[in-house]
């Protein structure tokens, strides 16, 4: 038996509820999109039920250490192959133990969950560090990114507090969705018409604010002038700022590809 769900975290929690409610022992858990037909297995789709998901999540959090309440969600956002089944195993371990098991690094399942969560949190931090905004003619600050993991939701608290007086839109080009802040609330959006380069997130020149090009030019000049060529350490530089993020950075757009 392979259980399928709609790829949302609520959907996965509904799968956990279904396993306990009907005493299911699935061989795997995966999304509808990633399911591969096999002659030796049967599938069952589990619909998302918000009430069931909320019940599982509240119960699960009571079983986690105080500093690791978001651990299952962070690991889930990795989207790595097989992470759902590992999380299901983690849930079973959590619910059957009187004490939190999330610090038991001797268990291979828990170790993999912790590693996945750590990779996700690192990616979220790098999105916060390396995001660059461009201002449009209508005063919206736009940033297009393609993070390795689905981490936009983990960056919203920072952006809302850091740019509380600006309207902004952070868009995940890889997953084709984003979040828009209108000075009062944040809502999830999907853009049907792409007015930006889907590779590097650069906006079309005809919708950029008139001063945006000048600001970018000044920033590039500043970056160039403060650079001490004799003290360049590219190995250290790439370690602190991985090359795959350079494509989003205004100050890196003119760097030769050979570096």
ZINOR-V799123 format. One line per field, one symbol per residue. psi: psi as a letter, one per 40 degrees, with the letter a starting at -180 (. if undefined). A space follows every 10 residues. Layout:
psi->???
This chain:
psi->hhhiieeidd dddddddddd defigidihi iddehhhiee iiihhhihhd dddddddddd ddeiidefde ddddddedei hedddddddd dddddeheih eeegeehddd dddddddddd ddddddddde hhihhideeh hihhigidig eddeeddddd ddfdeihihh hhddefiahh hfedihihih hdhhfihede ehihdeeiid eddddddddd dddddehhde ehgddddddd gideeddehd eedehide.
